[in-house]
Amino acid sequence: MGGFPSLSVLLVHNTLMTGTLPASWGSNDSFMSMSKLQLGGCNFEGPLPQEWGSQLQTFSILSIFNCDITGVSLHTAHCSL
């Protein structure tokens, strides 16, 4: 799945989506207009991709719940949370 440069809100809840979160969502300004990202009740697993680090600064809300996210691989130099 590619980028969404004009998307400002993405809510994904209670889906049958599985796998890891795409690293490509954090590259090439994929979410340059994103202010709110909520992922809940999905079967995503693994860490937040390191590539998301620079994009996280654009979010006013980042909510990931009831997923199997195991940790964060972000380098703190890329973002200030």
Secondary structure, 3 states (H helix, E strand, C coil): CCCCCCCCEEEEECCCCEECCCHHHHCCCCCCCCCEEEEECCEEEEEECHHHCCHHHHCCEEEEECCEEEEECCCHHHCCC
